[in-house]
Amino acid sequence: MIFILRILLTAVLVVFLSRFLPGVSISGYGAAIMVAIVLSLLNLIVKPILILFTLPVTILTLGLFLLVINAIIILMADAFVSGFNVNGFWVAMLFSIILTFTQSLLFNLIERN
């Protein structure tokens, strides 16, 4: 149940961010749900592999390279979901930072209740 709620909250955040960030567009709510599912799958499968391969760079930058990995995950979701468009790396970086921050706030509120 909590997994479904997290997917729906992520979809709402994706729609919200696409309205306010220039360079991010989404075709509808169905595409937003697909983006949330694809992001969760990419974070589950691809992100640990990327972290493992880039571990020396991540350690050297004191973890800041994880922001680049998050942006790459967003760009991969852009490639997989047809109704989701992100115009460039820096837009994906900003999108991932805001999405991660708001997700952490909302998910902590859910887990407390």
The first five atom37 places (N, CA, C, CB, O) and aatype in JSON, in Angstrom:
{
  "aatype": [12, 9, 13, 9, 10, 1, 9, 10, 10, 16, 0, 19, 10, 19, 19, 13, 10, 15, 1, 13, 10, 14, 7, 19, 15, 9, 15, 7, 18, 7, 0, 0, 9, 12, 19, 0, 9, 19, 10, 15, 10, 10, 2, 10, 9, 19, 11, 14, 9, 10, 9, 10, 13, 16, 10, 14, 19, 16, 9, 10, 16, 10, 7, 10, 13, 10, 10, 19, 9, 2, 0, 9, 9, 9, 10, 12, 0, 3, 0, 13, 19, 15, 7, 13, 2, 19, 2, 7, 13, 17, 19, 0, 12, 10, 13, 15, 9, 9, 10, 16, 13, 16, 5, 15, 10, 10, 13, 2, 10, 9, 6, 1, 2],
  "atom_mask": [
    [1, 1, 1, 1, 1],
    [1, 1, 1, 1, 1],
    [1, 1, 1, 1, 1],
    [1, 1, 1, 1, 1],
    [1, 1, 1, 1, 1],
    [1, 1, 1, 1, 1],
    [1, 1, 1, 1, 1],
    [1, 1, 1, 1, 1],
    [1, 1, 1, 1, 1],
    [1, 1, 1, 1, 1],
    [1, 1, 1, 1, 1],
    [1, 1, 1, 1, 1],
    [1, 1, 1, 1, 1],
    [1, 1, 1, 1, 1],
    [1, 1, 1, 1, 1],
    [1, 1, 1, 1, 1],
    [1, 1, 1, 1, 1],
    [1, 1, 1, 1, 1],
    [1, 1, 1, 1, 1],
    [1, 1, 1, 1, 1],
    [1, 1, 1, 1, 1],
    [1, 1, 1, 1, 1],
    [1, 1, 1, 0, 1],
    [1, 1, 1, 1, 1],
    [1, 1, 1, 1, 1],
    [1, 1, 1, 1, 1],
    [1, 1, 1, 1, 1],
    [1, 1, 1, 0, 1],
    [1, 1, 1, 1, 1],
    [1, 1, 1, 0, 1],
    [1, 1, 1, 1, 1],
    [1, 1, 1, 1, 1],
    [1, 1, 1, 1, 1],
    [1, 1, 1, 1, 1],
    [1, 1, 1, 1, 1],
    [1, 1, 1, 1, 1],
    [1, 1, 1, 1, 1],
    [1, 1, 1, 1, 1],
    [1, 1, 1, 1, 1],
    [1, 1, 1, 1, 1],
    [1, 1, 1, 1, 1],
    [1, 1, 1, 1, 1],
    [1, 1, 1, 1, 1],
    [1, 1, 1, 1, 1],
    [1, 1, 1, 1, 1],
    [1, 1, 1, 1, 1],
    [1, 1, 1, 1, 1],
    [1, 1, 1, 1, 1],
    [1, 1, 1, 1, 1],
    [1, 1, 1, 1, 1],
    [1, 1, 1, 1, 1],
    [1, 1, 1, 1, 1],
    [1, 1, 1, 1, 1],
    [1, 1, 1, 1, 1],
    [1, 1, 1, 1, 1],
    [1, 1, 1, 1, 1],
    [1, 1, 1, 1, 1],
    [1, 1, 1, 1, 1],
    [1, 1, 1, 1, 1],
    [1, 1, 1, 1, 1],
    [1, 1, 1, 1, 1],
    [1, 1, 1, 1, 1],
    [1, 1, 1, 0, 1],
    [1, 1, 1, 1, 1],
    [1, 1, 1, 1, 1],
    [1, 1, 1, 1, 1],
    [1, 1, 1, 1, 1],
    [1, 1, 1, 1, 1],
    [1, 1, 1, 1, 1],
    [1, 1, 1, 1, 1],
    [1, 1, 1, 1, 1],
    [1, 1, 1, 1, 1],
    [1, 1, 1, 1, 1],
    [1, 1, 1, 1, 1],
    [1, 1, 1, 1, 1],
    [1, 1, 1, 1, 1],
    [1, 1, 1, 1, 1],
    [1, 1, 1, 1, 1],
    [1, 1, 1, 1, 1],
    [1, 1, 1, 1, 1],
    [1, 1, 1, 1, 1],
    [1, 1, 1, 1, 1],
    [1, 1, 1, 0, 1],
    [1, 1, 1, 1, 1],
    [1, 1, 1, 1, 1],
    [1, 1, 1, 1, 1],
    [1, 1, 1, 1, 1],
    [1, 1, 1, 0, 1],
    [1, 1, 1, 1, 1],
    [1, 1, 1, 1, 1],
    [1, 1, 1, 1, 1],
    [1, 1, 1, 1, 1],
    [1, 1, 1, 1, 1],
    [1, 1, 1, 1, 1],
    [1, 1, 1, 1, 1],
    [1, 1, 1, 1, 1],
    [1, 1, 1, 1, 1],
    [1, 1, 1, 1, 1],
    [1, 1, 1, 1, 1],
    [1, 1, 1, 1, 1],
    [1, 1, 1, 1, 1],
    [1, 1, 1, 1, 1],
    [1, 1, 1, 1, 1],
    [1, 1, 1, 1, 1],
    [1, 1, 1, 1, 1],
    [1, 1, 1, 1, 1],
    [1, 1, 1, 1, 1],
    [1, 1, 1, 1, 1],
    [1, 1, 1, 1, 1],
    [1, 1, 1, 1, 1],
    [1, 1, 1, 1, 1],
    [1, 1, 1, 1, 1],
    [1, 1, 1, 1, 1]
  ],
  "atom_positions": [
    [[0.81, -1.19, 0.0], [0.0, 0.0, 0.0], [0.87, 1.27, 0.0], [-0.93, -0.01, 1.2], [0.57, 2.23, -0.71]],
    [[1.92, 1.25, 0.8], [2.8, 2.42, 0.86], [3.52, 2.61, -0.47], [3.82, 2.27, 2.02], [3.77, 3.75, -0.89]],
    [[3.87, 1.51, -1.14], [4.54, 1.61, -2.45], [3.64, 2.32, -3.45], [4.92, 0.21, -2.97], [4.11, 3.18, -4.2]],
    [[2.36, 1.97, -3.48], [1.42, 2.61, -4.41], [1.26, 4.08, -4.07], [0.03, 1.9, -4.36], [1.2, 4.93, -4.96]],
    [[1.21, 4.39, -2.78], [1.1, 5.79, -2.37], [2.34, 6.58, -2.76], [0.89, 5.88, -0.86], [2.24, 7.74, -3.17]],
    [[3.52, 5.97, -2.65], [4.75, 6.63, -3.08], [4.77, 6.87, -4.59], [5.97, 5.79, -2.67], [5.2, 7.93, -5.04]],
    [[4.3, 5.89, -5.36], [4.23, 6.06, -6.81], [3.29, 7.21, -7.16], [3.76, 4.74, -7.49], [3.61, 8.05, -8.0]],
    [[2.13, 7.26, -6.52], [1.16, 8.33, -6.8], [1.69, 9.7, -6.38], [-0.16, 8.04, -6.09], [1.48, 10.68, -7.09]],
    [[2.36, 9.77, -5.24], [2.95, 11.04, -4.82], [4.05, 11.5, -5.77], [3.5, 10.93, -3.39], [4.17, 12.69, -6.07]],
    [[4.85, 10.55, -6.24], [5.89, 10.9, -7.21], [5.26, 11.39, -8.51], [6.79, 9.7, -7.47], [5.76, 12.33, -9.12]],
    [[4.18, 10.75, -8.93], [3.5, 11.19, -10.15], [2.95, 12.61, -9.99], [2.36, 10.22, -10.51], [3.05, 13.42, -10.91]],
    [[2.38, 12.91, -8.84], [1.86, 14.25, -8.59], [3.01, 15.27, -8.59], [1.1, 14.3, -7.24], [2.87, 16.37, -9.12]],
    [[4.14, 14.9, -7.98], [5.29, 15.8, -7.98], [5.84, 16.02, -9.39], [6.39, 15.24, -7.08], [6.25, 17.13, -9.72]],
    [[5.84, 14.98, -10.21], [6.31, 15.12, -11.59], [5.41, 16.08, -12.36], [6.35, 13.74, -12.3], [5.91, 16.94, -13.1]],
    [[4.11, 15.96, -12.19], [3.17, 16.87, -12.85], [3.38, 18.3, -12.34], [1.7, 16.42, -12.62], [3.42, 19.24, -13.12]],
    [[3.52, 18.44, -11.03], [3.72, 19.76, -10.44], [5.01, 20.41, -10.94], [3.76, 19.65, -8.91], [5.01, 21.59, -11.31]],
    [[6.09, 19.64, -10.97], [7.36, 20.19, -11.43], [7.35, 20.5, -12.92], [8.49, 19.23, -11.12], [8.01, 21.44, -13.37]],
    [[6.61, 19.72, -13.69], [6.55, 20.0, -15.13], [5.79, 21.29, -15.41], [5.89, 18.83, -15.87], [6.0, 21.92, -16.45]],
    [[4.91, 21.68, -14.51], [4.19, 22.94, -14.69], [5.06, 24.16, -14.4], [2.96, 22.97, -13.79], [4.87, 25.22, -14.99]],
    [[6.03, 24.0, -13.48], [6.79, 25.16, -13.04], [8.21, 25.22, -13.57], [6.83, 25.17, -11.57], [8.8, 26.31, -13.6]],
    [[8.78, 24.1, -13.98], [10.14, 24.13, -14.51], [10.11, 24.25, -16.03], [10.91, 22.86, -14.09], [9.5, 23.42, -16.7]],
    [[10.74, 25.26, -16.57], [10.84, 25.32, -18.03], [11.79, 24.24, -18.52], [11.31, 26.73, -18.51], [12.85, 24.01, -17.93]],
    [[11.42, 23.6, -19.59], [12.25, 22.53, -20.13], [11.79, 21.15, -19.75], [0.0, 0.0, 0.0], [12.35, 20.16, -20.23]],
    [[10.78, 21.05, -18.89], [10.21, 19.76, -18.51], [8.74, 19.77, -18.91], [10.38, 19.48, -16.97], [8.0, 20.68, -18.55]],
    [[8.34, 18.76, -19.66], [6.94, 18.67, -20.06], [6.46, 17.23, -19.92], [6.73, 19.17, -21.5], [7.23, 16.28, -20.06]],
    [[5.18, 17.11, -19.64], [4.55, 15.8, -19.51], [3.19, 15.88, -20.19], [4.41, 15.36, -18.0], [2.5, 16.9, -20.1]],
    [[2.81, 14.8, -20.86], [1.59, 14.84, -21.66], [0.32, 14.63, -20.85], [1.66, 13.79, -22.73], [-0.75, 15.07, -21.28]],
    [[0.4, 14.0, -19.7], [-0.79, 13.77, -18.92], [-0.49, 13.0, -17.64], [0.0, 0.0, 0.0], [0.66, 12.72, -17.32]],
    [[-1.57, 12.66, -16.93], [-1.41, 11.97, -15.66], [-0.97, 10.52, -15.84], [-2.71, 12.02, -14.88], [-0.25, 9.98, -15.0]],
    [[-1.4, 9.88, -16.91], [-0.96, 8.52, -17.19], [0.53, 8.46, -17.44], [0.0, 0.0, 0.0], [1.21, 7.54, -16.98]],
    [[1.03, 9.44, -18.17], [2.48, 9.51, -18.41], [3.23, 9.8, -17.11], [2.8, 10.59, -19.46], [4.33, 9.3, -16.91]],
    [[2.63, 10.59, -16.24], [3.27, 10.88, -14.95], [3.37, 9.63, -14.09], [2.5, 11.97, -14.2], [4.38, 9.41, -13.42]],
    [[2.34, 8.81, -14.11], [2.39, 7.54, -13.37], [3.44, 6.62, -13.97], [1.01, 6.85, -13.37], [4.16, 5.93, -13.25]],
    [[3.53, 6.61, -15.31], [4.56, 5.8, -15.96], [5.96, 6.3, -15.61], [4.37, 5.8, -17.48], [6.87, 5.5, -15.41]],
    [[6.14, 7.62, -15.54], [7.43, 8.18, -15.16], [7.77, 7.76, -13.73], [7.42, 9.73, -15.27], [8.92, 7.4, -13.45]],
    [[6.8, 7.79, -12.83], [7.05, 7.4, -11.44], [7.44, 5.92, -11.36], [5.81, 7.67, -10.58], [8.34, 5.57, -10.6]],
    [[6.78, 5.07, -12.12], [7.11, 3.64, -12.12], [8.48, 3.41, -12.71], [6.05, 2.84, -12.89], [9.28, 2.64, -12.17]],
    [[8.77, 4.07, -13.84], [10.08, 3.9, -14.49], [11.19, 4.44, -13.59], [10.1, 4.62, -15.86], [12.25, 3.83, -13.5]],
    [[10.96, 5.57, -12.94], [11.97, 6.1, -12.02], [12.24, 5.15, -10.87], [11.54, 7.46, -11.48], [13.39, 4.96, -10.47]],
    [[11.18, 4.55, -10.32], [11.4, 3.62, -9.22], [12.16, 2.38, -9.69], [10.06, 3.21, -8.59], [13.01, 1.87, -8.97]],
    [[11.86, 1.89, -10.89], [12.59, 0.73, -11.41], [14.04, 1.07, -11.73], [11.9, 0.2, -12.67], [14.94, 0.29, -11.44]],
    [[14.26, 2.24, -12.32], [15.64, 2.65, -12.62], [16.44, 2.87, -11.33], [15.64, 3.93, -13.47], [17.62, 2.52, -11.27]],
    [[15.81, 3.45, -10.32], [16.49, 3.63, -9.04], [16.78, 2.31, -8.36], [15.66, 4.51, -8.13], [17.76, 2.19, -7.61]],
    [[15.95, 1.32, -8.6], [16.14, 0.0, -8.0], [17.21, -0.82, -8.72], [14.83, -0.76, -8.0], [18.0, -1.51, -8.08]],
    [[17.24, -0.74, -10.05], [18.12, -1.62, -10.83], [19.37, -0.91, -11.33], [17.35, -2.19, -12.02], [20.48, -1.39, -11.11]],
    [[19.22, 0.22, -11.99], [20.34, 0.86, -12.68], [21.19, 1.72, -11.74], [19.82, 1.72, -13.82], [22.42, 1.73, -11.86]],
    [[20.57, 2.42, -10.83], [21.32, 3.34, -9.97], [22.4, 2.65, -9.14], [20.36, 4.05, -9.05], [23.51, 3.19, -9.06]],
    [[22.15, 1.49, -8.51], [23.25, 0.84, -7.78], [24.42, 0.44, -8.67], [22.72, -0.38, -7.07], [25.57, 0.47, -8.24]],
    [[24.12, 0.06, -9.91], [25.19, -0.3, -10.84], [26.02, 0.94, -11.2], [24.6, -0.95, -12.12], [27.25, 0.89, -11.24]],
    [[25.33, 2.05, -11.47], [26.05, 3.29, -11.77], [26.89, 3.76, -10.59], [25.07, 4.38, -12.17], [28.01, 4.24, -10.76]],
    [[26.34, 3.63, -9.39], [27.09, 4.03, -8.2], [28.33, 3.16, -8.03], [26.19, 3.94, -6.94], [29.41, 3.66, -7.68]],
    [[28.18, 1.88, -8.28], [29.32, 0.97, -8.16], [30.42, 1.3, -9.17], [28.87, -0.46, -8.34], [31.6, 1.3, -8.82]],
    [[30.03, 1.58, -10.42], [31.02, 1.89, -11.45], [31.69, 3.24, -11.24], [30.37, 1.85, -12.8], [32.84, 3.42, -11.63]],
    [[30.98, 4.17, -10.64], [31.53, 5.51, -10.45], [31.94, 5.77, -9.01], [30.52, 6.56, -10.88], [32.04, 6.93, -8.59]],
    [[32.17, 4.73, -8.25], [32.51, 4.88, -6.84], [33.76, 5.73, -6.59], [32.71, 3.53, -6.23], [33.75, 6.56, -5.68]],
    [[34.84, 5.57, -7.36], [36.01, 6.45, -7.12], [35.69, 7.94, -7.33], [37.16, 6.04, -8.03], [36.14, 8.78, -6.56]],
    [[34.93, 8.24, -8.37], [34.58, 9.64, -8.63], [33.65, 10.15, -7.54], [33.91, 9.79, -10.03], [33.76, 11.3, -7.11]],
    [[32.74, 9.32, -7.08], [31.81, 9.7, -6.02], [32.55, 9.98, -4.72], [30.75, 8.61, -5.8], [32.24, 10.95, -4.02]],
    [[33.51, 9.16, -4.41], [34.31, 9.38, -3.19], [35.15, 10.64, -3.34], [35.22, 8.15, -2.9], [35.27, 11.43, -2.4]],
    [[35.74, 10.84, -4.52], [36.59, 12.0, -4.76], [35.81, 13.31, -4.65], [37.24, 11.9, -6.13], [36.33, 14.32, -4.18]],
    [[34.55, 13.29, -5.09], [33.72, 14.51, -5.03], [32.88, 14.58, -3.76], [32.81, 14.57, -6.25], [31.99, 15.42, -3.65]],
    [[33.17, 13.71, -2.81], [32.46, 13.66, -1.53], [30.95, 13.45, -1.7], [32.7, 14.95, -0.74], [30.15, 14.01, -0.95]],
    [[30.58, 12.66, -2.68], [29.19, 12.3, -2.89], [28.42, 13.2, -3.84], [0.0, 0.0, 0.0], [27.28, 12.9, -4.17]],
    [[29.02, 14.28, -4.28], [28.3, 15.2, -5.17], [28.06, 14.6, -6.55], [29.07, 16.5, -5.31], [27.17, 15.06, -7.26]],
    [[28.82, 13.6, -6.92], [28.6, 12.96, -8.22], [27.27, 12.2, -8.24], [29.76, 12.02, -8.54], [26.78, 11.86, -9.32]],
    [[26.7, 11.93, -7.08], [25.39, 11.29, -7.04], [24.31, 12.17, -7.67], [25.01, 10.97, -5.59], [23.31, 11.66, -8.17]],
    [[24.52, 13.48, -7.65], [23.59, 14.38, -8.34], [23.63, 14.16, -9.84], [23.91, 15.85, -8.01], [22.6, 14.22, -10.51]],
    [[24.81, 13.9, -10.36], [24.96, 13.6, -11.79], [24.28, 12.27, -12.12], [26.45, 13.56, -12.19], [23.63, 12.14, -13.15]],
    [[24.43, 11.29, -11.24], [23.78, 10.0, -11.46], [22.26, 10.16, -11.44], [24.22, 8.98, -10.38], [21.57, 9.54, -12.25]],
    [[21.74, 10.98, -10.53], [20.3, 11.23, -10.51], [19.83, 11.89, -11.8], [19.93, 12.11, -9.31], [18.76, 11.56, -12.31]],
    [[20.61, 12.82, -12.33], [20.25, 13.47, -13.59], [20.27, 12.47, -14.74], [21.21, 14.64, -13.88], [19.43, 12.54, -15.63]],
    [[21.22, 11.56, -14.72], [21.27, 10.52, -15.75], [20.04, 9.62, -15.66], [22.54, 9.69, -15.61], [19.5, 9.22, -16.69]],
    [[19.61, 9.3, -14.45], [18.4, 8.49, -14.27], [17.18, 9.23, -14.83], [18.18, 8.16, -12.77], [16.32, 8.61, -15.46]],
    [[17.1, 10.53, -14.61], [15.98, 11.32, -15.16], [16.02, 11.31, -16.68], [16.03, 12.79, -14.64], [14.99, 11.16, -17.33]],
    [[17.21, 11.46, -17.26], [17.33, 11.43, -18.73], [16.99, 10.05, -19.29], [18.74, 11.83, -19.15], [16.45, 9.94, -20.39]],
    [[17.31, 9.0, -18.55], [16.93, 7.65, -18.98], [15.41, 7.48, -18.93], [17.61, 6.59, -18.09], [14.83, 6.84, -19.82]],
    [[14.77, 8.03, -17.91], [13.31, 7.98, -17.84], [12.7, 8.76, -19.0], [12.81, 8.54, -16.5], [11.67, 8.37, -19.55]],
    [[13.34, 9.86, -19.38], [12.9, 10.63, -20.54], [12.96, 9.79, -21.8], [13.75, 11.89, -20.7], [12.08, 9.89, -22.66]],
    [[13.97, 8.96, -21.92], [14.11, 8.11, -23.1], [13.09, 6.97, -23.12], [15.51, 7.54, -23.18], [12.67, 6.54, -24.19]],
    [[12.69, 6.49, -21.95], [11.79, 5.34, -21.88], [10.31, 5.71, -21.95], [12.04, 4.59, -20.62], [9.52, 4.93, -22.48]],
    [[9.93, 6.87, -21.42], [8.51, 7.27, -21.39], [8.28, 8.29, -22.49], [8.11, 7.85, -19.98], [8.93, 9.34, -22.53]],
    [[7.35, 7.99, -23.37], [7.16, 8.83, -24.55], [6.5, 10.18, -24.25], [6.34, 8.1, -25.57], [6.73, 11.13, -24.99]],
    [[5.72, 10.3, -23.22], [5.04, 11.55, -22.94], [5.79, 12.46, -21.99], [0.0, 0.0, 0.0], [5.24, 13.45, -21.53]],
    [[7.04, 12.14, -21.69], [7.86, 12.89, -20.74], [9.08, 13.42, -21.46], [8.27, 12.0, -19.52], [9.82, 12.65, -22.07]],
    [[9.29, 14.73, -21.4], [10.42, 15.36, -22.09], [11.19, 16.26, -21.15], [9.94, 16.16, -23.31], [10.62, 17.08, -20.43]],
    [[12.5, 16.09, -21.16], [13.4, 16.95, -20.39], [14.42, 17.51, -21.38], [14.11, 16.16, -19.21], [15.07, 16.75, -22.1]],
    [[14.55, 18.82, -21.41], [15.42, 19.48, -22.39], [16.8, 19.74, -21.81], [14.8, 20.79, -22.86], [17.09, 20.86, -21.39]],
    [[17.65, 18.74, -21.77], [19.03, 18.94, -21.4], [19.42, 18.42, -20.04], [0.0, 0.0, 0.0], [18.58, 18.09, -19.19]],
    [[20.73, 18.34, -19.86], [21.3, 17.77, -18.64], [21.04, 18.65, -17.43], [22.78, 17.56, -18.82], [20.68, 18.14, -16.37]],
    [[21.22, 19.96, -17.56], [21.09, 20.85, -16.41], [19.65, 20.94, -15.93], [21.6, 22.23, -16.75], [19.4, 21.08, -14.73]],
    [[18.71, 20.87, -16.86], [17.3, 20.83, -16.47], [17.01, 19.54, -15.73], [16.38, 20.97, -17.7], [16.28, 19.54, -14.74]],
    [[17.58, 18.43, -16.2], [17.41, 17.15, -15.52], [18.03, 17.18, -14.12], [18.03, 16.01, -16.35], [17.49, 16.6, -13.18]],
    [[19.16, 17.86, -14.0], [19.81, 17.98, -12.69], [18.93, 18.77, -11.72], [21.18, 18.66, -12.82], [18.73, 18.34, -10.58]],
    [[18.41, 19.9, -12.16], [17.53, 20.7, -11.3], [16.26, 19.93, -10.97], [17.18, 22.03, -11.98], [15.81, 19.94, -9.82]],
    [[15.68, 19.27, -11.97], [14.48, 18.46, -11.75], [14.74, 17.37, -10.72], [14.0, 17.83, -13.08], [13.92, 17.15, -9.83]],
    [[15.87, 16.69, -10.83], [16.16, 15.6, -9.9], [16.41, 16.11, -8.48], [17.37, 14.82, -10.37], [16.02, 15.46, -7.51]],
    [[17.06, 17.27, -8.36], [17.3, 17.82, -7.02], [16.0, 18.19, -6.34], [18.21, 19.06, -7.11], [15.78, 17.85, -5.18]],
    [[15.12, 18.89, -7.07], [13.85, 19.3, -6.48], [12.97, 18.09, -6.2], [13.11, 20.29, -7.41], [12.32, 18.01, -5.15]],
    [[12.93, 17.14, -7.14], [12.12, 15.94, -6.95], [12.6, 15.13, -5.76], [12.13, 15.08, -8.21], [11.79, 14.67, -4.95]],
    [[13.89, 14.94, -5.63], [14.43, 14.17, -4.51], [14.16, 14.84, -3.17], [15.93, 13.96, -4.69], [13.8, 14.17, -2.2]],
    [[14.33, 16.14, -3.12], [14.09, 16.88, -1.88], [12.62, 16.8, -1.46], [14.51, 18.34, -2.05], [12.33, 16.51, -0.3]],
    [[11.71, 17.05, -2.39], [10.29, 17.02, -2.04], [9.82, 15.59, -1.75], [9.45, 17.62, -3.18], [8.96, 15.39, -0.89]],
    [[10.38, 14.6, -2.45], [10.03, 13.21, -2.14], [10.45, 12.85, -0.73], [10.69, 12.25, -3.14], [9.69, 12.21, 0.0]],
    [[11.64, 13.25, -0.33], [12.1, 12.91, 1.01], [11.23, 13.55, 2.07], [13.55, 13.35, 1.2], [10.94, 12.93, 3.1]],
    [[10.8, 14.78, 1.84], [9.9, 15.43, 2.8], [8.55, 14.72, 2.88], [9.68, 16.9, 2.41], [8.06, 14.42, 3.97]],
    [[7.96, 14.44, 1.73], [6.64, 13.81, 1.73], [6.68, 12.37, 2.23], [6.06, 13.83, 0.35], [5.78, 11.95, 2.95]],
    [[7.71, 11.62, 1.85], [7.8, 10.23, 2.29], [8.05, 10.15, 3.8], [8.92, 9.51, 1.52], [7.57, 9.21, 4.45]],
    [[8.77, 11.1, 4.36], [8.95, 11.12, 5.81], [7.64, 11.45, 6.53], [10.02, 12.14, 6.2], [7.37, 10.92, 7.61]],
    [[6.83, 12.31, 5.94], [5.52, 12.6, 6.53], [4.61, 11.38, 6.49], [4.85, 13.76, 5.81], [3.86, 11.13, 7.44]],
    [[4.68, 10.61, 5.42], [3.86, 9.41, 5.29], [4.27, 8.36, 6.31], [3.96, 8.83, 3.88], [3.42, 7.74, 6.94]],
    [[5.57, 8.16, 6.48], [6.05, 7.12, 7.37], [5.82, 7.46, 8.83], [7.51, 6.88, 7.14], [5.74, 6.56, 9.65]],
    [[5.7, 8.73, 9.17], [5.43, 9.13, 10.55], [3.99, 8.83, 10.94], [5.71, 10.61, 10.74], [3.71, 8.55, 12.11]],
    [[3.09, 8.88, 9.97], [1.67, 8.67, 10.31], [1.26, 7.27, 10.16], [0.79, 9.51, 9.47], [0.1, 6.93, 10.41]]
  ]
}
